[in-house]
Amino acid sequence: MWPVGGSRASLAGMSLIVFELARARLAEAEELLRAACAFDRAGDVAAEKLFGAAPHGPTLALGAFDGDLLVGVAAVSARWLRLLAVHPAHRGRGAGSRLLAEAEARAPGRLRTGDQPGNYLAPGIDARDEDTIGWLERRGYARAGENENLAVPLLGNPRVSAHGRAAPAGYEVRRATHADADTLARFAGGFGKAWAFEAARALDNDPPGVHLALHGGGIVAFACRDGNNRGLGWFGPAGTAEAHRGKGLGEALLVPCLVDIAAAGHAEAVIAWIGPRKFYEDKVGARGDRRFVVLEKVL
């Protein structure tokens, strides 16, 4: 994610223009992102990241062109720079700087890198990508936080089984259906607008990527897979009503989501932007995977 490279701003040898990227250029953008992004499978989710909606504002996709050749892309949504990448063969010629300037011109007073709730390629810039972090710092961006992803091995993991954690006594655990959409939206919305947004997206998977715990006929906990970065095997969000915590519902919902991810052909699942790390380590053998740096600039 985010590779822009180079420090020169010269446009020598390029007739560079930046304007809104049409969805008709998606195939070119996918190819560019596969070539440019060493740390993320951005090409596989290009449509979602460049043109997908977000819970906090519309998304604008930008393209940098040398003549008719697409050499760089960016996506900005509200105060988040969701994505910025330049093809390796065209770095160091100002395309990244031009894309960044256009993104900043559309941001409402500040711009953050990556951690947009509801629709993000990664919750920041991979900490190993020191070139991009330095490139942004030279342009006035300051470190505003760090996030972490975990990975769960699925193949041969005895804790990830269709016969895994049973529903605690007094609760029903089942897969959500589209008939649950309204009640799920209300319940997930209690944890935040972005949680409801991702839960709705997960519900649209085939089969629906949401599992529910019910008590007295009402939803008291939920967990999702592929609500963000659809098709890449990401878990979350998940939440349990306060009065029902500590009863094993988290594990009872986590396991069927991981079974779904394994059934889709993934050797491991990603638990992104984690909160309770020890819970995931203890219950399903999660391990530390990637760290991310969030940068922000006041405009």
C-alpha positions in Angstrom: 0.0 0.0 0.0 0.9 3.6 -0.6 4.2 3.2 -2.5 5.0 6.5 -4.1 8.8 6.5 -4.0 11.3 9.1 -5.0 11.6 12.6 -3.6 11.8 14.7 -6.8 8.9 16.9 -7.7 10.0 17.6 -11.3 7.6 16.7 -14.1 10.4 16.6 -16.7 9.5 14.1 -19.4 5.9 13.8 -18.3 2.8 15.6 -19.5 1.1 14.8 -16.2 -2.5 15.5 -15.5 -4.6 14.5 -12.5 -8.4 14.2 -12.6 -11.2 12.0 -11.3 -10.7 8.4 -12.2 -13.6 6.8 -14.2 -14.7 3.4 -13.2 -14.2 2.4 -16.8 -10.4 2.5 -16.0 -10.8 -0.1 -13.2 -8.8 -2.8 -15.0 -5.9 -0.5 -15.5 -6.0 0.6 -11.9 -6.0 -3.0 -10.7 -2.9 -3.8 -12.8 -1.2 -0.7 -11.4 -2.0 -1.5 -7.8 -0.7 -5.1 -8.2 2.6 -3.7 -9.5 2.8 -0.9 -6.9 1.7 -2.3 -3.6 4.2 -4.6 -2.0 2.4 -5.0 1.3 -1.3 -5.2 0.4 -3.5 -7.0 -2.1 -4.8 -3.7 -3.3 -5.4 -4.9 -6.8 -7.8 -7.5 -5.6 -10.0 -5.0 -3.9 -9.4 -2.0 -6.2 -13.1 -1.4 -6.9 -14.0 -1.4 -3.2 -11.1 0.9 -2.3 -11.3 3.4 -5.2 -15.0 3.6 -5.7 -16.6 2.0 -2.6 -18.8 3.9 -0.2 -17.9 4.8 3.3 -20.0 5.6 6.4 -18.6 9.1 6.8 -18.7 10.6 3.4 -18.5 10.0 -0.4 -15.4 8.5 -2.0 -13.4 10.3 -4.8 -11.0 8.3 -6.9 -8.2 10.2 -8.6 -6.0 9.2 -11.4 -2.6 10.6 -12.5 -2.1 10.3 -16.3 0.9 10.7 -18.5 -1.0 11.3 -21.7 -3.5 8.5 -21.7 -1.4 6.2 -19.5 -2.5 5.7 -15.9 0.6 6.1 -13.7 -0.9 6.7 -10.3 -4.2 6.5 -8.3 -5.5 7.8 -5.0 -8.8 7.6 -3.1 -10.0 10.2 -0.7 -13.1 10.1 1.5 -14.0 12.7 4.0 -10.8 13.3 6.1 -9.1 10.1 5.1 -6.6 9.3 2.4 -7.6 5.7 1.8 -5.1 4.9 -0.9 -2.3 6.5 -2.8 0.1 4.5 -5.2 2.3 5.2 -8.2 3.5 2.6 -10.7 7.1 1.7 -9.9 8.2 2.7 -13.4 6.9 6.2 -13.0 8.0 7.2 -9.5 10.1 10.2 -8.6 8.5 12.4 -11.3 5.9 14.2 -9.2 2.8 12.0 -9.8 2.5 11.1 -6.1 2.9 14.8 -5.0 0.2 15.9 -7.5 -2.2 13.2 -6.3 -1.6 14.1 -2.7 -2.1 17.8 -3.4 -5.5 17.0 -5.1 -6.5 14.8 -2.2 -5.6 17.5 0.3 -7.6 20.1 -1.6 -10.7 18.0 -1.1 -10.2 17.2 2.6 -12.1 19.1 5.4 -9.3 20.7 7.3 -7.1 17.6 7.9 -6.1 14.4 6.2 -5.3 11.0 7.8 -3.7 7.9 6.1 -5.7 4.7 5.9 -7.6 4.2 9.1 -11.1 5.1 7.7 -13.7 3.2 9.8 -15.8 1.0 7.5 -13.7 1.0 4.4 -9.9 0.7 4.6 -7.3 -1.2 2.8 -5.2 -1.3 6.0 -5.5 0.6 9.2 -2.5 2.8 8.4 0.7 2.4 6.4 2.7 -0.8 6.9 5.4 0.0 9.4 7.9 -1.6 7.1 7.2 0.9 4.4 9.7 3.4 5.6 10.1 5.1 2.2 6.4 6.1 2.1 6.3 7.1 5.7 9.3 9.4 5.2 7.8 10.8 2.0 4.7 11.8 3.8 6.6 13.2 6.8 8.6 15.5 4.5 5.2 16.8 3.3 4.0 17.8 6.7 2.4 14.6 8.0 3.0 13.6 11.6 2.5 10.3 13.3 -0.9 10.1 14.9 -1.0 6.5 16.1 -0.3 2.8 15.5 -2.5 -0.2 14.8 -2.0 -3.9 14.5 -3.4 -6.8 12.6 -3.4 -10.4 13.8 -3.4 -13.6 11.6 -5.1 -16.9 12.5 -3.8 -20.1 10.9 -6.8 -22.1 9.6 -5.4 -25.3 8.1 -5.1 -27.9 10.8 -6.1 -25.5 13.6 -8.2 -27.7 16.0 -9.8 -24.6 17.4 -11.3 -23.6 14.0 -13.9 -26.3 13.4 -17.5 -26.5 12.4 -17.9 -28.5 15.6 -16.3 -25.8 17.6 -17.5 -23.7 20.5 -21.2 -24.5 21.3 -23.8 -21.9 22.1 -23.8 -21.0 25.8 -26.9 -22.2 27.7 -29.9 -20.0 27.1 -28.6 -18.6 23.8 -29.2 -19.3 20.2 -26.3 -18.9 17.8 -27.0 -19.0 14.1 -26.1 -17.4 10.7 -27.9 -14.2 10.0 -30.3 -13.9 7.1 -31.4 -10.9 5.1 -34.6 -10.9 7.2 -32.3 -9.8 10.1 -31.0 -6.7 8.3 -33.0 -4.1 10.1 -32.5 -5.5 13.6 -28.8 -6.1 12.9 -28.4 -2.5 11.7 -29.9 -1.2 14.9 -27.8 -3.5 17.2 -24.5 -3.0 15.3 -25.2 0.7 15.1 -25.0 0.9 18.9 -21.3 0.2 18.6 -20.8 2.9 15.9 -21.9 3.9 12.4 -19.0 2.1 10.8 -19.9 -1.2 12.6 -23.4 -1.1 11.1 -21.9 -0.2 7.7 -19.5 -3.2 7.7 -22.2 -5.6 9.1 -24.5 -4.6 6.3 -21.8 -5.4 3.7 -21.0 -8.7 5.4 -24.6 -9.7 5.3 -24.5 -9.3 1.5 -21.9 -12.0 1.1 -23.0 -15.5 -0.1 -23.6 -17.1 2.3 -24.2 -14.1 4.6 -21.0 -13.4 6.5 -22.7 -12.5 9.8 -23.3 -14.8 12.8 -25.6 -13.9 15.6 -26.3 -14.7 19.2 -29.9 -14.3 20.4 -31.4 -14.2 23.8 -35.2 -13.9 24.4 -35.6 -13.5 20.6 -33.4 -10.5 20.3 -29.8 -10.0 19.1 -27.3 -9.7 21.9 -24.0 -10.3 19.9 -22.8 -10.4 16.4 -19.6 -11.2 14.4 -18.8 -10.6 10.8 -16.3 -11.7 8.1 -15.5 -9.9 4.8 -17.4 -6.8 5.8 -14.2 -4.9 4.6 -11.7 -6.0 2.0 -14.3 -8.5 0.7 -12.8 -11.8 -0.5 -9.5 -11.4 1.4 -10.6 -13.4 4.5 -10.9 -10.6 7.1 -12.7 -11.0 10.4 -14.7 -8.2 12.0 -16.4 -6.3 13.3 -17.9 -8.1 16.3 -19.7 -6.9 19.4 -21.6 -8.2 22.4 -24.1 -6.3 24.5 -22.6 -5.3 27.9 -25.1 -7.4 29.9 -24.1 -10.5 28.0 -20.4 -10.3 28.1 -18.2 -12.9 29.8 -20.5 -15.8 28.8 -18.5 -17.2 25.9 -20.5 -15.5 23.1 -17.4 -13.9 21.5 -15.8 -17.3 20.9 -19.1 -18.9 19.9 -19.4 -16.3 17.1 -15.7 -16.0 16.1 -15.3 -19.7 15.3 -18.1 -20.0 12.7 -16.8 -16.8 11.0 -13.3 -18.4 10.8 -14.8 -21.6 9.4 -16.5 -19.6 6.7 -13.1 -18.0 5.8 -11.5 -21.4 5.6 -14.3 -22.7 3.5 -13.6 -19.9 1.0 -10.1 -21.3 0.5 -8.0 -19.1 2.8 -5.1 -20.7 4.7 -5.3 -17.9 7.3 -7.7 -15.2 8.5 -6.9 -11.6 9.2 -8.2 -10.0 12.4 -7.7 -6.3 11.6 -7.3 -3.3 13.8 -7.4 -5.4 16.9 -8.7 -4.6 20.4 -8.5 -7.6 22.8 -5.3 -9.3 21.5 -5.1 -11.9 24.3 -8.7 -13.1 23.6 -7.8 -14.0 20.0 -4.5 -15.6 21.0 -6.1 -17.7 23.6 -9.2 -18.8 21.7 -8.0 -19.5 18.2 -4.2 -19.2 18.3 -3.9 -15.8 16.7 -0.4 -14.4 16.2 1.0 -10.9 15.6 1.1 -10.2 11.9 1.5 -6.6 10.8 1.9 -3.1 12.4 0.7 0.1 10.9 1.6 3.8 11.3 -1.2 6.4 11.0 -0.1 9.8 9.8 -2.1 13.0 9.8 -1.7 16.5 8.5 -3.6 19.7 9.5 -4.3 21.5 6.3 
